[in-house]
Amino acid sequence: MGNNPVKTVRSFSMQVEPPMLTKEHEKIIVQTWHGIRGDLERIGLLMFTGLFDQHPETKKYFGLPGMPITEQDKQNMVRVREHGLRFMNVVRDLLTHIAERSEERRVGKECRSRWSPYH
């Protein structure tokens, strides 16, 4: 009979502070946002279809088929459009409160906890 030592691996979480935005950064972000915020549904759709084109392996996280999503694929196009809009509404909420760090962190933490099971 041998003496097998048990190895213990300890996990830990590392708290990393996000880089601080300067007032100038905030101004640039808000100005850029004002230029694109007009049609959040279209922007969200473009963003996710671009993601799926560049990284087709991500479709599985959305329950989408492996083939390209086309305008003729109405059911999946609606799902992608709706998800894109929900995502862009979160971005809008974050940018609405960009100067309010505690609110930004609260919304960010809520998003991470909601979406972390998918990672």
Biopython code that builds the backbone (N, CA, C, O; Angstrom):
import numpy as np
from Bio.PDB.StructureBuilder import StructureBuilder

atoms = [
    (1, "MET", "N", (0.835, -1.181, 0.000)),
    (1, "MET", "CA", (0.000, 0.000, 0.000)),
    (1, "MET", "C", (0.870, 1.231, 0.000)),
    (1, "MET", "O", (1.772, 1.383, 0.824)),
    (2, "GLY", "N", (0.582, 2.100, -0.935)),
    (2, "GLY", "CA", (1.377, 3.312, -1.036)),
    (2, "GLY", "C", (0.753, 4.462, -0.286)),
    (2, "GLY", "O", (-0.424, 4.447, 0.073)),
    (3, "ASN", "N", (1.561, 5.431, -0.070)),
    (3, "ASN", "CA", (1.093, 6.623, 0.602)),
    (3, "ASN", "C", (0.921, 7.719, -0.447)),
    (3, "ASN", "O", (1.896, 8.371, -0.821)),
    (4, "ASN", "N", (-0.306, 7.930, -0.926)),
    (4, "ASN", "CA", (-0.582, 8.928, -1.967)),
    (4, "ASN", "C", (-1.048, 10.227, -1.330)),
    (4, "ASN", "O", (-2.138, 10.286, -0.761)),
    (5, "PRO", "N", (-0.233, 11.263, -1.422)),
    (5, "PRO", "CA", (-0.669, 12.541, -0.860)),
    (5, "PRO", "C", (-1.806, 13.134, -1.696)),
    (5, "PRO", "O", (-1.840, 12.962, -2.914)),
    (6, "VAL", "N", (-2.706, 13.810, -1.057)),
    (6, "VAL", "CA", (-3.822, 14.469, -1.731)),
    (6, "VAL", "C", (-3.405, 15.892, -2.038)),
    (6, "VAL", "O", (-2.958, 16.633, -1.163)),
    (7, "LYS", "N", (-3.560, 16.259, -3.302)),
    (7, "LYS", "CA", (-3.229, 17.627, -3.690)),
    (7, "LYS", "C", (-4.487, 18.478, -3.637)),
    (7, "LYS", "O", (-5.551, 18.070, -4.102)),
    (8, "THR", "N", (-4.353, 19.622, -3.084)),
    (8, "THR", "CA", (-5.476, 20.532, -2.988)),
    (8, "THR", "C", (-5.208, 21.739, -3.873)),
    (8, "THR", "O", (-4.141, 22.351, -3.824)),
    (9, "VAL", "N", (-6.195, 22.057, -4.670)),
    (9, "VAL", "CA", (-6.097, 23.243, -5.511)),
    (9, "VAL", "C", (-7.072, 24.262, -4.962)),
    (9, "VAL", "O", (-8.260, 23.982, -4.806)),
    (10, "ARG", "N", (-6.577, 25.405, -4.683)),
    (10, "ARG", "CA", (-7.428, 26.465, -4.148)),
    (10, "ARG", "C", (-7.798, 27.421, -5.267)),
    (10, "ARG", "O", (-6.950, 27.842, -6.053)),
    (11, "SER", "N", (-9.061, 27.753, -5.323)),
    (11, "SER", "CA", (-9.490, 28.733, -6.315)),
    (11, "SER", "C", (-9.608, 30.086, -5.620)),
    (11, "SER", "O", (-9.857, 30.168, -4.417)),
    (12, "PHE", "N", (-9.431, 31.093, -6.368)),
    (12, "PHE", "CA", (-9.558, 32.431, -5.834)),
    (12, "PHE", "C", (-10.087, 33.336, -6.929)),
    (12, "PHE", "O", (-9.935, 33.051, -8.117)),
    (13, "SER", "N", (-10.696, 34.408, -6.525)),
    (13, "SER", "CA", (-11.165, 35.375, -7.510)),
    (13, "SER", "C", (-10.303, 36.615, -7.378)),
    (13, "SER", "O", (-9.951, 37.040, -6.278)),
    (14, "MET", "N", (-9.985, 37.159, -8.480)),
    (14, "MET", "CA", (-9.134, 38.336, -8.501)),
    (14, "MET", "C", (-10.000, 39.544, -8.810)),
    (14, "MET", "O", (-10.695, 39.565, -9.826)),
    (15, "GLN", "N", (-9.968, 40.510, -7.980)),
    (15, "GLN", "CA", (-10.712, 41.737, -8.215)),
    (15, "GLN", "C", (-9.831, 42.692, -9.008)),
    (15, "GLN", "O", (-8.763, 43.102, -8.553)),
    (16, "VAL", "N", (-10.293, 43.032, -10.185)),
    (16, "VAL", "CA", (-9.547, 43.956, -11.024)),
    (16, "VAL", "C", (-10.417, 45.189, -11.234)),
    (16, "VAL", "O", (-11.548, 45.096, -11.711)),
    (17, "GLU", "N", (-9.891, 46.296, -10.886)),
    (17, "GLU", "CA", (-10.624, 47.539, -11.084)),
    (17, "GLU", "C", (-10.590, 47.916, -12.559)),
    (17, "GLU", "O", (-9.532, 47.873, -13.187)),
    (18, "PRO", "N", (-11.739, 48.286, -13.117)),
    (18, "PRO", "CA", (-11.737, 48.724, -14.514)),
    (18, "PRO", "C", (-10.981, 50.042, -14.638)),
    (18, "PRO", "O", (-10.926, 50.821, -13.686)),
    (19, "PRO", "N", (-10.402, 50.293, -15.801)),
    (19, "PRO", "CA", (-9.703, 51.564, -15.967)),
    (19, "PRO", "C", (-10.683, 52.725, -15.798)),
    (19, "PRO", "O", (-11.842, 52.652, -16.205)),
    (20, "MET", "N", (-10.198, 53.761, -15.206)),
    (20, "MET", "CA", (-11.056, 54.924, -14.969)),
    (20, "MET", "C", (-11.212, 55.743, -16.240)),
    (20, "MET", "O", (-10.250, 55.992, -16.967)),
    (21, "LEU", "N", (-12.444, 56.153, -16.486)),
    (21, "LEU", "CA", (-12.706, 57.028, -17.620)),
    (21, "LEU", "C", (-12.519, 58.467, -17.177)),
    (21, "LEU", "O", (-12.969, 58.871, -16.105)),
    (22, "THR", "N", (-11.858, 59.216, -18.007)),
    (22, "THR", "CA", (-11.742, 60.642, -17.730)),
    (22, "THR", "C", (-13.001, 61.325, -18.247)),
    (22, "THR", "O", (-13.780, 60.725, -18.988)),
    (23, "LYS", "N", (-13.195, 62.557, -17.862)),
    (23, "LYS", "CA", (-14.336, 63.333, -18.371)),
    (23, "LYS", "C", (-14.261, 63.450, -19.889)),
    (23, "LYS", "O", (-15.290, 63.450, -20.565)),
    (24, "GLU", "N", (-13.055, 63.548, -20.424)),
    (24, "GLU", "CA", (-12.884, 63.632, -21.884)),
    (24, "GLU", "C", (-13.313, 62.322, -22.542)),
    (24, "GLU", "O", (-13.964, 62.343, -23.586)),
    (25, "HIS", "N", (-12.960, 61.188, -21.947)),
    (25, "HIS", "CA", (-13.404, 59.895, -22.463)),
    (25, "HIS", "C", (-14.929, 59.821, -22.478)),
    (25, "HIS", "O", (-15.539, 59.420, -23.469)),
    (26, "GLU", "N", (-15.530, 60.218, -21.349)),
    (26, "GLU", "CA", (-16.985, 60.192, -21.246)),
    (26, "GLU", "C", (-17.618, 61.053, -22.337)),
    (26, "GLU", "O", (-18.607, 60.657, -22.954)),
    (27, "LYS", "N", (-17.048, 62.215, -22.567)),
    (27, "LYS", "CA", (-17.576, 63.125, -23.590)),
    (27, "LYS", "C", (-17.520, 62.483, -24.977)),
    (27, "LYS", "O", (-18.482, 62.571, -25.740)),
    (28, "ILE", "N", (-16.403, 61.840, -25.303)),
    (28, "ILE", "CA", (-16.254, 61.188, -26.608)),
    (28, "ILE", "C", (-17.256, 60.041, -26.745)),
    (28, "ILE", "O", (-17.884, 59.884, -27.792)),
    (29, "ILE", "N", (-17.405, 59.242, -25.692)),
    (29, "ILE", "CA", (-18.341, 58.109, -25.727)),
    (29, "ILE", "C", (-19.768, 58.612, -25.925)),
    (29, "ILE", "O", (-20.506, 58.078, -26.753)),
    (30, "VAL", "N", (-20.154, 59.628, -25.175)),
    (30, "VAL", "CA", (-21.522, 60.160, -25.274)),
    (30, "VAL", "C", (-21.761, 60.778, -26.650)),
    (30, "VAL", "O", (-22.832, 60.585, -27.226)),
    (31, "GLN", "N", (-20.800, 61.507, -27.185)),
    (31, "GLN", "CA", (-20.953, 62.083, -28.528)),
    (31, "GLN", "C", (-21.109, 60.987, -29.579)),
    (31, "GLN", "O", (-21.950, 61.094, -30.472)),
    (32, "THR", "N", (-20.310, 59.946, -29.474)),
    (32, "THR", "CA", (-20.407, 58.839, -30.417)),
    (32, "THR", "C", (-21.761, 58.160, -30.290)),
    (32, "THR", "O", (-22.391, 57.827, -31.294)),
    (33, "TRP", "N", (-22.207, 57.955, -29.062)),
    (33, "TRP", "CA", (-23.501, 57.316, -28.822)),
    (33, "TRP", "C", (-24.628, 58.130, -29.449)),
    (33, "TRP", "O", (-25.529, 57.564, -30.067)),
    (34, "HIS", "N", (-24.587, 59.444, -29.296)),
    (34, "HIS", "CA", (-25.639, 60.285, -29.862)),
    (34, "HIS", "C", (-25.702, 60.135, -31.382)),
    (34, "HIS", "O", (-26.764, 60.312, -31.980)),
    (35, "GLY", "N", (-24.577, 59.812, -32.001)),
    (35, "GLY", "CA", (-24.551, 59.627, -33.444)),
    (35, "GLY", "C", (-25.168, 58.323, -33.912)),
    (35, "GLY", "O", (-25.593, 58.225, -35.063)),
    (36, "ILE", "N", (-25.228, 57.306, -33.037)),
    (36, "ILE", "CA", (-25.726, 56.001, -33.478)),
    (36, "ILE", "C", (-26.997, 55.542, -32.785)),
    (36, "ILE", "O", (-27.541, 54.504, -33.161)),
    (37, "ARG", "N", (-27.483, 56.248, -31.814)),
    (37, "ARG", "CA", (-28.579, 55.746, -30.983)),
    (37, "ARG", "C", (-29.944, 55.767, -31.651)),
    (37, "ARG", "O", (-30.917, 55.293, -31.064)),
    (38, "GLY", "N", (-30.044, 56.295, -32.843)),
    (38, "GLY", "CA", (-31.341, 56.457, -33.487)),
    (38, "GLY", "C", (-32.100, 55.182, -33.749)),
    (38, "GLY", "O", (-33.320, 55.154, -33.585)),
    (39, "ASP", "N", (-31.426, 54.131, -34.147)),
    (39, "ASP", "CA", (-32.114, 52.893, -34.498)),
    (39, "ASP", "C", (-31.419, 51.715, -33.808)),
    (39, "ASP", "O", (-30.631, 50.992, -34.418)),
    (40, "LEU", "N", (-31.728, 51.546, -32.538)),
    (40, "LEU", "CA", (-31.058, 50.513, -31.744)),
    (40, "LEU", "C", (-31.347, 49.109, -32.265)),
    (40, "LEU", "O", (-30.488, 48.231, -32.202)),
    (41, "GLU", "N", (-32.545, 48.902, -32.775)),
    (41, "GLU", "CA", (-32.888, 47.576, -33.294)),
    (41, "GLU", "C", (-31.995, 47.208, -34.476)),
    (41, "GLU", "O", (-31.479, 46.092, -34.544)),
    (42, "ARG", "N", (-31.815, 48.139, -35.397)),
    (42, "ARG", "CA", (-30.987, 47.883, -36.579)),
    (42, "ARG", "C", (-29.520, 47.707, -36.177)),
    (42, "ARG", "O", (-28.835, 46.823, -36.693)),
    (43, "ILE", "N", (-29.045, 48.540, -35.266)),
    (43, "ILE", "CA", (-27.653, 48.449, -34.829)),
    (43, "ILE", "C", (-27.402, 47.123, -34.115)),
    (43, "ILE", "O", (-26.378, 46.481, -34.345)),
    (44, "GLY", "N", (-28.324, 46.712, -33.258)),
    (44, "GLY", "CA", (-28.191, 45.436, -32.575)),
    (44, "GLY", "C", (-28.191, 44.265, -33.549)),
    (44, "GLY", "O", (-27.415, 43.321, -33.399)),
    (45, "LEU", "N", (-29.069, 44.334, -34.550)),
    (45, "LEU", "CA", (-29.120, 43.282, -35.564)),
    (45, "LEU", "C", (-27.808, 43.219, -36.336)),
    (45, "LEU", "O", (-27.259, 42.137, -36.545)),
    (46, "LEU", "N", (-27.309, 44.368, -36.757)),
    (46, "LEU", "CA", (-26.039, 44.404, -37.493)),
    (46, "LEU", "C", (-24.885, 43.876, -36.639)),
    (46, "LEU", "O", (-24.013, 43.159, -37.129)),
    (47, "MET", "N", (-24.896, 44.238, -35.372)),
    (47, "MET", "CA", (-23.818, 43.810, -34.487)),
    (47, "MET", "C", (-23.813, 42.286, -34.337)),
    (47, "MET", "O", (-22.764, 41.651, -34.453)),
    (48, "PHE", "N", (-24.992, 41.700, -34.078)),
    (48, "PHE", "CA", (-25.032, 40.252, -33.875)),
    (48, "PHE", "C", (-24.865, 39.472, -35.172)),
    (48, "PHE", "O", (-24.229, 38.418, -35.162)),
    (49, "THR", "N", (-25.407, 39.946, -36.280)),
    (49, "THR", "CA", (-25.166, 39.229, -37.534)),
    (49, "THR", "C", (-23.687, 39.309, -37.900)),
    (49, "THR", "O", (-23.130, 38.353, -38.440)),
    (50, "GLY", "N", (-23.052, 40.436, -37.611)),
    (50, "GLY", "CA", (-21.606, 40.550, -37.826)),
    (50, "GLY", "C", (-20.834, 39.580, -36.940)),
    (50, "GLY", "O", (-19.879, 38.945, -37.386)),
    (51, "LEU", "N", (-21.256, 39.470, -35.682)),
    (51, "LEU", "CA", (-20.627, 38.519, -34.759)),
    (51, "LEU", "C", (-20.750, 37.105, -35.314)),
    (51, "LEU", "O", (-19.778, 36.351, -35.327)),
    (52, "PHE", "N", (-21.952, 36.747, -35.772)),
    (52, "PHE", "CA", (-22.180, 35.392, -36.272)),
    (52, "PHE", "C", (-21.429, 35.133, -37.575)),
    (52, "PHE", "O", (-21.003, 34.007, -37.832)),
    (53, "ASP", "N", (-21.268, 36.159, -38.392)),
    (53, "ASP", "CA", (-20.492, 35.998, -39.624)),
    (53, "ASP", "C", (-19.013, 35.782, -39.311)),
    (53, "ASP", "O", (-18.365, 34.919, -39.903)),
    (54, "GLN", "N", (-18.486, 36.573, -38.376)),
    (54, "GLN", "CA", (-17.070, 36.492, -38.025)),
    (54, "GLN", "C", (-16.749, 35.283, -37.148)),
    (54, "GLN", "O", (-15.663, 34.712, -37.241)),
    (55, "HIS", "N", (-17.696, 34.901, -36.301)),
    (55, "HIS", "CA", (-17.474, 33.813, -35.339)),
    (55, "HIS", "C", (-18.700, 32.900, -35.324)),
    (55, "HIS", "O", (-19.482, 32.940, -34.374)),
    (56, "PRO", "N", (-18.879, 32.084, -36.354)),
    (56, "PRO", "CA", (-20.071, 31.234, -36.450)),
    (56, "PRO", "C", (-20.251, 30.292, -35.254)),
    (56, "PRO", "O", (-21.368, 29.859, -34.971)),
    (57, "GLU", "N", (-19.176, 29.979, -34.566)),
    (57, "GLU", "CA", (-19.285, 29.079, -33.417)),
    (57, "GLU", "C", (-20.122, 29.677, -32.287)),
    (57, "GLU", "O", (-20.582, 28.941, -31.415)),
    (58, "THR", "N", (-20.329, 30.999, -32.282)),
    (58, "THR", "CA", (-21.114, 31.642, -31.224)),
    (58, "THR", "C", (-22.614, 31.414, -31.388)),
    (58, "THR", "O", (-23.374, 31.615, -30.441)),
    (59, "LYS", "N", (-23.044, 31.001, -32.563)),
    (59, "LYS", "CA", (-24.481, 30.783, -32.793)),
    (59, "LYS", "C", (-25.067, 29.757, -31.835)),
    (59, "LYS", "O", (-26.234, 29.855, -31.456)),
    (60, "LYS", "N", (-24.268, 28.779, -31.443)),
    (60, "LYS", "CA", (-24.785, 27.727, -30.570)),
    (60, "LYS", "C", (-25.256, 28.285, -29.226)),
    (60, "LYS", "O", (-26.145, 27.709, -28.598)),
    (61, "TYR", "N", (-24.673, 29.395, -28.780)),
    (61, "TYR", "CA", (-25.075, 29.995, -27.514)),
    (61, "TYR", "C", (-26.437, 30.668, -27.611)),
    (61, "TYR", "O", (-27.046, 31.013, -26.598)),
    (62, "PHE", "N", (-26.904, 30.850, -28.834)),
    (62, "PHE", "CA", (-28.188, 31.487, -29.079)),
    (62, "PHE", "C", (-29.213, 30.483, -29.609)),
    (62, "PHE", "O", (-30.333, 30.854, -29.958)),
    (63, "GLY", "N", (-28.818, 29.212, -29.665)),
    (63, "GLY", "CA", (-29.720, 28.184, -30.164)),
    (63, "GLY", "C", (-30.012, 28.325, -31.648)),
    (63, "GLY", "O", (-31.086, 27.945, -32.113)),
    (64, "LEU", "N", (-29.057, 28.872, -32.391)),
    (64, "LEU", "CA", (-29.256, 29.099, -33.821)),
    (64, "LEU", "C", (-28.595, 27.998, -34.627)),
    (64, "LEU", "O", (-27.633, 27.376, -34.176)),
    (65, "PRO", "N", (-29.121, 27.758, -35.834)),
    (65, "PRO", "CA", (-28.519, 26.730, -36.688)),
    (65, "PRO", "C", (-27.136, 27.152, -37.170)),
    (65, "PRO", "O", (-26.786, 28.331, -37.138)),
    (66, "GLY", "N", (-26.358, 26.170, -37.617)),
    (66, "GLY", "CA", (-24.990, 26.439, -38.057)),
    (66, "GLY", "C", (-24.886, 27.207, -39.357)),
    (66, "GLY", "O", (-23.868, 27.849, -39.617)),
    (67, "MET", "N", (-25.942, 27.151, -40.192)),
    (67, "MET", "CA", (-25.842, 27.837, -41.479)),
    (67, "MET", "C", (-26.058, 29.339, -41.309)),
    (67, "MET", "O", (-26.585, 29.778, -40.287)),
    (68, "PRO", "N", (-25.656, 30.127, -42.305)),
    (68, "PRO", "CA", (-25.818, 31.583, -42.208)),
    (68, "PRO", "C", (-27.288, 31.981, -42.034)),
    (68, "PRO", "O", (-28.188, 31.332, -42.566)),
    (69, "ILE", "N", (-27.507, 33.044, -41.292)),
    (69, "ILE", "CA", (-28.846, 33.571, -41.085)),
    (69, "ILE", "C", (-29.137, 34.536, -42.228)),
    (69, "ILE", "O", (-28.354, 35.446, -42.502)),
    (70, "THR", "N", (-30.259, 34.329, -42.884)),
    (70, "THR", "CA", (-30.618, 35.182, -44.021)),
    (70, "THR", "C", (-31.960, 35.852, -43.751)),
    (70, "THR", "O", (-32.672, 35.485, -42.817)),
    (71, "GLU", "N", (-32.291, 36.825, -44.568)),
    (71, "GLU", "CA", (-33.586, 37.503, -44.457)),
    (71, "GLU", "C", (-34.742, 36.518, -44.622)),
    (71, "GLU", "O", (-35.820, 36.731, -44.067)),
    (72, "GLN", "N", (-34.527, 35.445, -45.381)),
    (72, "GLN", "CA", (-35.569, 34.451, -45.599)),
    (72, "GLN", "C", (-35.814, 33.598, -44.346)),
    (72, "GLN", "O", (-36.873, 32.983, -44.213)),
    (73, "ASP", "N", (-34.863, 33.560, -43.452)),
    (73, "ASP", "CA", (-34.983, 32.803, -42.210)),
    (73, "ASP", "C", (-35.667, 33.704, -41.179)),
    (73, "ASP", "O", (-35.042, 34.165, -40.224)),
    (74, "LYS", "N", (-36.947, 33.939, -41.390)),
    (74, "LYS", "CA", (-37.704, 34.939, -40.610)),
    (74, "LYS", "C", (-37.675, 34.674, -39.102)),
    (74, "LYS", "O", (-37.452, 35.597, -38.319)),
    (75, "GLN", "N", (-37.895, 33.435, -38.694)),
    (75, "GLN", "CA", (-37.981, 33.133, -37.265)),
    (75, "GLN", "C", (-36.665, 33.458, -36.547)),
    (75, "GLN", "O", (-36.677, 34.107, -35.500)),
    (76, "ASN", "N", (-35.551, 33.018, -37.094)),
    (76, "ASN", "CA", (-34.266, 33.288, -36.445)),
    (76, "ASN", "C", (-33.877, 34.753, -36.582)),
    (76, "ASN", "O", (-33.244, 35.307, -35.683)),
    (77, "MET", "N", (-34.240, 35.384, -37.680)),
    (77, "MET", "CA", (-33.944, 36.804, -37.858)),
    (77, "MET", "C", (-34.672, 37.629, -36.788)),
    (77, "MET", "O", (-34.114, 38.585, -36.249)),
    (78, "VAL", "N", (-35.905, 37.256, -36.488)),
    (78, "VAL", "CA", (-36.663, 37.952, -35.438)),
    (78, "VAL", "C", (-35.981, 37.760, -34.086)),
    (78, "VAL", "O", (-35.862, 38.713, -33.316)),
    (79, "ARG", "N", (-35.534, 36.542, -33.788)),
    (79, "ARG", "CA", (-34.852, 36.267, -32.514)),
    (79, "ARG", "C", (-33.581, 37.094, -32.379)),
    (79, "ARG", "O", (-33.311, 37.666, -31.322)),
    (80, "VAL", "N", (-32.800, 37.154, -33.456)),
    (80, "VAL", "CA", (-31.546, 37.922, -33.420)),
    (80, "VAL", "C", (-31.848, 39.407, -33.271)),
    (80, "VAL", "O", (-31.183, 40.104, -32.505)),
    (81, "ARG", "N", (-32.845, 39.892, -34.000)),
    (81, "ARG", "CA", (-33.226, 41.310, -33.917)),
    (81, "ARG", "C", (-33.676, 41.664, -32.496)),
    (81, "ARG", "O", (-33.281, 42.700, -31.960)),
    (82, "GLU", "N", (-34.500, 40.810, -31.886)),
    (82, "GLU", "CA", (-34.986, 41.071, -30.528)),
    (82, "GLU", "C", (-33.851, 41.050, -29.512)),
    (82, "GLU", "O", (-33.797, 41.896, -28.620)),
    (83, "HIS", "N", (-32.941, 40.081, -29.645)),
    (83, "HIS", "CA", (-31.816, 40.018, -28.715)),
    (83, "HIS", "C", (-30.898, 41.226, -28.899)),
    (83, "HIS", "O", (-30.414, 41.803, -27.925)),
    (84, "GLY", "N", (-30.665, 41.599, -30.153)),
    (84, "GLY", "CA", (-29.842, 42.775, -30.430)),
    (84, "GLY", "C", (-30.429, 44.026, -29.801)),
    (84, "GLY", "O", (-29.699, 44.859, -29.264)),
    (85, "LEU", "N", (-31.750, 44.157, -29.867)),
    (85, "LEU", "CA", (-32.407, 45.314, -29.265)),
    (85, "LEU", "C", (-32.276, 45.282, -27.748)),
    (85, "LEU", "O", (-32.005, 46.312, -27.129)),
    (86, "ARG", "N", (-32.464, 44.112, -27.143)),
    (86, "ARG", "CA", (-32.298, 44.018, -25.683)),
    (86, "ARG", "C", (-30.876, 44.404, -25.274)),
    (86, "ARG", "O", (-30.677, 45.135, -24.304)),
    (87, "PHE", "N", (-29.897, 43.907, -26.022)),
    (87, "PHE", "CA", (-28.498, 44.217, -25.732)),
    (87, "PHE", "C", (-28.235, 45.718, -25.861)),
    (87, "PHE", "O", (-27.599, 46.317, -24.993)),
    (88, "MET", "N", (-28.721, 46.316, -26.933)),
    (88, "MET", "CA", (-28.490, 47.743, -27.145)),
    (88, "MET", "C", (-29.216, 48.589, -26.103)),
    (88, "MET", "O", (-28.752, 49.678, -25.768)),
    (89, "ASN", "N", (-30.338, 48.112, -25.588)),
    (89, "ASN", "CA", (-31.012, 48.830, -24.501)),
    (89, "ASN", "C", (-30.167, 48.816, -23.232)),
    (89, "ASN", "O", (-30.172, 49.790, -22.480)),
    (90, "VAL", "N", (-29.441, 47.727, -22.981)),
    (90, "VAL", "CA", (-28.521, 47.684, -21.830)),
    (90, "VAL", "C", (-27.389, 48.692, -22.054)),
    (90, "VAL", "O", (-27.008, 49.416, -21.134)),
    (91, "VAL", "N", (-26.857, 48.733, -23.270)),
    (91, "VAL", "CA", (-25.810, 49.713, -23.590)),
    (91, "VAL", "C", (-26.347, 51.128, -23.368)),
    (91, "VAL", "O", (-25.670, 51.971, -22.778)),
    (92, "ARG", "N", (-27.568, 51.380, -23.845)),
    (92, "ARG", "CA", (-28.181, 52.695, -23.645)),
    (92, "ARG", "C", (-28.281, 53.028, -22.162)),
    (92, "ARG", "O", (-27.958, 54.142, -21.748)),
    (93, "ASP", "N", (-28.734, 52.048, -21.350)),
    (93, "ASP", "CA", (-28.858, 52.285, -19.914)),
    (93, "ASP", "C", (-27.506, 52.583, -19.282)),
    (93, "ASP", "O", (-27.394, 53.480, -18.447)),
    (94, "LEU", "N", (-26.483, 51.840, -19.674)),
    (94, "LEU", "CA", (-25.140, 52.093, -19.144)),
    (94, "LEU", "C", (-24.652, 53.493, -19.523)),
    (94, "LEU", "O", (-24.082, 54.204, -18.696)),
    (95, "LEU", "N", (-24.876, 53.876, -20.765)),
    (95, "LEU", "CA", (-24.398, 55.181, -21.204)),
    (95, "LEU", "C", (-25.226, 56.327, -20.644)),
    (95, "LEU", "O", (-24.730, 57.446, -20.511)),
    (96, "THR", "N", (-26.475, 56.057, -20.318)),
    (96, "THR", "CA", (-27.304, 57.072, -19.672)),
    (96, "THR", "C", (-26.729, 57.429, -18.303)),
    (96, "THR", "O", (-26.831, 58.566, -17.845)),
    (97, "HIS", "N", (-26.122, 56.431, -17.664)),
    (97, "HIS", "CA", (-25.589, 56.619, -16.313)),
    (97, "HIS", "C", (-24.064, 56.589, -16.290)),
    (97, "HIS", "O", (-23.469, 56.222, -15.277)),
    (98, "ILE", "N", (-23.437, 56.966, -17.376)),
    (98, "ILE", "CA", (-21.977, 56.831, -17.475)),
    (98, "ILE", "C", (-21.250, 57.608, -16.380)),
    (98, "ILE", "O", (-20.193, 57.180, -15.914)),
    (99, "ALA", "N", (-21.795, 58.723, -15.974)),
    (99, "ALA", "CA", (-21.135, 59.521, -14.951)),
    (99, "ALA", "C", (-21.449, 59.017, -13.542)),
    (99, "ALA", "O", (-20.799, 59.406, -12.572)),
    (100, "GLU", "N", (-22.443, 58.157, -13.446)),
    (100, "GLU", "CA", (-22.842, 57.631, -12.146)),
    (100, "GLU", "C", (-22.215, 56.261, -11.963)),
    (100, "GLU", "O", (-22.836, 55.252, -12.298)),
    (101, "ARG", "N", (-21.024, 56.204, -11.447)),
    (101, "ARG", "CA", (-20.248, 54.966, -11.360)),
    (101, "ARG", "C", (-20.984, 53.842, -10.622)),
    (101, "ARG", "O", (-20.931, 52.688, -11.047)),
    (102, "SER", "N", (-21.651, 54.163, -9.549)),
    (102, "SER", "CA", (-22.301, 53.098, -8.786)),
    (102, "SER", "C", (-23.421, 52.458, -9.599)),
    (102, "SER", "O", (-23.588, 51.239, -9.568)),
    (103, "GLU", "N", (-24.178, 53.256, -10.316)),
    (103, "GLU", "CA", (-25.254, 52.715, -11.157)),
    (103, "GLU", "C", (-24.672, 51.898, -12.300)),
    (103, "GLU", "O", (-25.192, 50.835, -12.638)),
    (104, "GLU", "N", (-23.600, 52.391, -12.890)),
    (104, "GLU", "CA", (-22.926, 51.667, -13.980)),
    (104, "GLU", "C", (-22.449, 50.303, -13.487)),
    (104, "GLU", "O", (-22.628, 49.295, -14.171)),
    (105, "ARG", "N", (-21.855, 50.271, -12.323)),
    (105, "ARG", "CA", (-21.370, 49.005, -11.775)),
    (105, "ARG", "C", (-22.522, 48.067, -11.440)),
    (105, "ARG", "O", (-22.423, 46.859, -11.656)),
    (106, "ARG", "N", (-23.628, 48.623, -10.907)),
    (106, "ARG", "CA", (-24.787, 47.800, -10.573)),
    (106, "ARG", "C", (-25.362, 47.153, -11.829)),
    (106, "ARG", "O", (-25.635, 45.953, -11.840)),
    (107, "VAL", "N", (-25.548, 47.939, -12.882)),
    (107, "VAL", "CA", (-26.086, 47.402, -14.130)),
    (107, "VAL", "C", (-25.112, 46.397, -14.729)),
    (107, "VAL", "O", (-25.530, 45.349, -15.220)),
    (108, "GLY", "N", (-23.825, 46.701, -14.697)),
    (108, "GLY", "CA", (-22.818, 45.777, -15.211)),
    (108, "GLY", "C", (-22.802, 44.471, -14.438)),
    (108, "GLY", "O", (-22.710, 43.397, -15.033)),
    (109, "LYS", "N", (-22.889, 44.554, -13.117)),
    (109, "LYS", "CA", (-22.896, 43.342, -12.287)),
    (109, "LYS", "C", (-24.144, 42.516, -12.574)),
    (109, "LYS", "O", (-24.078, 41.289, -12.648)),
    (110, "GLU", "N", (-25.266, 43.183, -12.732)),
    (110, "GLU", "CA", (-26.513, 42.483, -13.044)),
    (110, "GLU", "C", (-26.400, 41.748, -14.386)),
    (110, "GLU", "O", (-26.856, 40.612, -14.514)),
    (111, "CYS", "N", (-25.796, 42.393, -15.374)),
    (111, "CYS", "CA", (-25.608, 41.775, -16.690)),
    (111, "CYS", "C", (-24.673, 40.580, -16.603)),
    (111, "CYS", "O", (-24.943, 39.529, -17.184)),
    (112, "ARG", "N", (-23.577, 40.742, -15.878)),
    (112, "ARG", "CA", (-22.624, 39.635, -15.748)),
    (112, "ARG", "C", (-23.276, 38.432, -15.079)),
    (112, "ARG", "O", (-23.082, 37.296, -15.512)),
    (113, "SER", "N", (-24.045, 38.677, -14.028)),
    (113, "SER", "CA", (-24.660, 37.549, -13.329)),
    (113, "SER", "C", (-25.726, 36.889, -14.194)),
    (113, "SER", "O", (-25.918, 35.675, -14.122)),
    (114, "ARG", "N", (-26.422, 37.680, -15.015)),
    (114, "ARG", "CA", (-27.461, 37.129, -15.878)),
    (114, "ARG", "C", (-26.855, 36.321, -17.022)),
    (114, "ARG", "O", (-27.403, 35.288, -17.407)),
    (115, "TRP", "N", (-25.719, 36.785, -17.571)),
    (115, "TRP", "CA", (-25.142, 36.163, -18.760)),
    (115, "TRP", "C", (-23.983, 35.228, -18.465)),
    (115, "TRP", "O", (-23.516, 34.533, -19.368)),
    (116, "SER", "N", (-23.503, 35.188, -17.225)),
    (116, "SER", "CA", (-22.347, 34.341, -16.924)),
    (116, "SER", "C", (-22.590, 32.852, -17.152)),
    (116, "SER", "O", (-21.641, 32.144, -17.492)),
    (117, "PRO", "N", (-23.810, 32.336, -16.983)),
    (117, "PRO", "CA", (-23.989, 30.903, -17.235)),
    (117, "PRO", "C", (-23.697, 30.504, -18.687)),
    (117, "PRO", "O", (-23.475, 29.325, -18.961)),
    (118, "TYR", "N", (-23.694, 31.442, -19.601)),
    (118, "TYR", "CA", (-23.470, 31.121, -21.009)),
    (118, "TYR", "C", (-21.998, 31.039, -21.363)),
    (118, "TYR", "O", (-21.658, 30.680, -22.490)),
    (119, "HIS", "N", (-21.122, 31.362, -20.431)),
    (119, "HIS", "CA", (-19.685, 31.373, -20.736)),
    (119, "HIS", "C", (-19.026, 30.122, -20.270)),
    (119, "HIS", "O", (-17.818, 29.959, -20.443)),
]
sb = StructureBuilder()
sb.init_structure("model")
sb.init_model(0)
sb.init_chain("A")
sb.init_seg("    ")
for serial, (resi, resn, name, xyz) in enumerate(atoms, 1):
    if name == "N":
        sb.init_residue(resn, " ", resi, " ")
    sb.init_atom(name, np.array(xyz, "f"), 0.0, 1.0, " ", f" {name:<3s}", serial, name[0])
structure = sb.get_structure()
